[in-house]
Structure formats: C-alpha cells, structure tokens
Amino acid sequence: MFLLEVSATLRGHIGSLPINHESLFPGVDYPDVTMVIQYGSPESSDLYIHRLGRTGRAGKQGRGLQVLLPIEARAVAALRQNGVVEDEQLKQSTKLDETLLRKLRKGRKRIQSGERGLVIAGEGAYRSMVAYYCARAQAMRLQIQDVVEHANQFSAAIGLRETPVFEAKVATKLGIVGLHGVRIDDAPKRKTD
C-alpha cells in the first residue's frame, strides 16, 4: 500500500523531485520529469536506457546525468560506445566555487574534530560505498581491492581520522577479509538487555 501512496504523490507533484524509480512500479508514467540522475553504473545498456525513459516523455525535452566514480571507467567507455556523450557545459559547471569549498572544509573540520553525528554518518557512508561496489564488482568488472582503495581515499577526504572498521561477519560476506586497507573488528558484539 505504501508504494501506491508514494506513486500517487509523485505523479501529482509539480516541480523538481528526486525519484529512485527502481523502487517504484515499472511502467508507471511520472509526468513532467525533466532530468534523471543515475548514481553508479547501470548493469546493462538496457537498464541505462530504461532509467532514462522516465524523462522526456510525450515529445518533451529531458536530460540524463550519470554520476560515476573513477573506478567505473569501463562504464563510461560502454556508454560512449552506445552513443552517450558527455555534456561539456555541465562538466565545467561542476567545478567547486569558493563558497562551496569553504562549506566542505568546515564540514571536514567538524568530522576531524570528532563531532559524533558527522563521524557516524561518514563511517556509514564509507561502509555503504564499500558494500554497494563489492556487491556489484563482478558485474562491473571491478577489483575489490580497487573499491577498498577508493573508499579509503573517500574516508580520508571527508576527514575521518581512521578508516572505519567492519564487523568480521560483514567483512566476510563482502569478501574483503585480508585485503590491504581493510580494518576488521574481531570482537563479538555484546547483547544488551
């Protein structure tokens, strides 16, 4: 029932609204979507085209933006082979201005100072990044060690003092035990009553 309510809300909404349409009903039309932003490389060209199909409906204009990490270079090559071109204007507009840089530096300093909520969020983002790419590594033809290295660079870039620790059970499921740069907490979790 929840998805029906969300779908009805989205269909009636006017203005910009982020949509993760794969969690919604396939084939349902959302009017006036002008841009689709895709994170992570699609597993196939068909999925890429399907996602873009949410925009530019009924003869209207629409655009797609694909956000990828450097380790997803193969995906860029595959997209180019299928006729997808980079938007040079958008590429240039993603340069960070001084105001945004100041905000990023301030946030990084807050993480470096140990602000608990931001540290927890940063650690969660790191673990989510590793889990996402490890789960898709084979389909994306990525080396898991490369995933770990890029995630560790992300960890340092956002200001975490140390690379976050994985529980041993999670690290085993992800296939990252024994990889360089992976920190594992071998201590079992205590149950609290």
Secondary structure as the mmCIF struct_conf table of DSSP 4:
data_model
#
loop_
_struct_conf.conf_type_id
_struct_conf.id
_struct_conf.beg_label_comp_id
_struct_conf.beg_label_asym_id
_struct_conf.beg_label_seq_id
_struct_conf.end_label_comp_id
_struct_conf.end_label_asym_id
_struct_conf.end_label_seq_id
HELX_RH_AL_P HELX_RH_AL_P1 PHE A 2 GLY A 12
BEND BEND1 GLY A 15 GLY A 15
HELX_RH_3T_P HELX_RH_3T_P1 HIS A 21 SER A 23
BEND BEND2 LEU A 24 LEU A 24
TURN_TY1_P TURN_TY1_P1 PRO A 26 GLY A 27
TURN_TY1_P TURN_TY1_P2 PRO A 31 ASP A 32
STRN STRN1 MET A 35 TYR A 39
BEND BEND3 GLY A 40 GLY A 40
BEND BEND4 GLU A 43 SER A 44
HELX_RH_AL_P HELX_RH_AL_P2 SER A 45 LEU A 52
TURN_TY1_P TURN_TY1_P3 GLY A 53 ARG A 54
BEND BEND5 THR A 55 GLY A 56
TURN_TY1_P TURN_TY1_P4 ALA A 58 GLY A 59
STRN STRN2 ARG A 63 VAL A 67
HELX_RH_3T_P HELX_RH_3T_P2 PRO A 70 GLU A 72
HELX_RH_AL_P HELX_RH_AL_P3 ALA A 73 GLN A 81
TURN_TY1_P TURN_TY1_P5 ASN A 82 GLY A 83
HELX_RH_AL_P HELX_RH_AL_P4 GLU A 88 SER A 93
TURN_TY1_P TURN_TY1_P6 THR A 94 THR A 94
BEND BEND6 LYS A 95 LYS A 95
HELX_LH_PP_P HELX_LH_PP_P1 LEU A 96 ASP A 97
HELX_RH_AL_P HELX_RH_AL_P5 GLU A 98 GLN A 112
TURN_TY1_P TURN_TY1_P7 SER A 113 GLY A 114
HELX_RH_AL_P HELX_RH_AL_P6 ARG A 116 MET A 140
TURN_TY1_P TURN_TY1_P8 ARG A 141 ARG A 141
HELX_RH_AL_P HELX_RH_AL_P7 ILE A 144 ALA A 157
TURN_TY1_P TURN_TY1_P9 ILE A 158 GLY A 159
BEND BEND7 ARG A 161 GLU A 162
HELX_LH_PP_P HELX_LH_PP_P2 THR A 163 PRO A 164
STRN STRN3 VAL A 165 GLU A 167
HELX_RH_AL_P HELX_RH_AL_P8 ALA A 168 LEU A 174
TURN_TY1_P TURN_TY1_P10 GLY A 175 GLY A 175
TURN_TY1_P TURN_TY1_P11 VAL A 177 GLY A 178
TURN_TY1_P TURN_TY1_P12 HIS A 180 GLY A 181
STRN STRN4 ARG A 183 ASP A 185
BEND BEND8 ALA A 187 ALA A 187
HELX_LH_PP_P HELX_LH_PP_P3 PRO A 188 LYS A 191
#
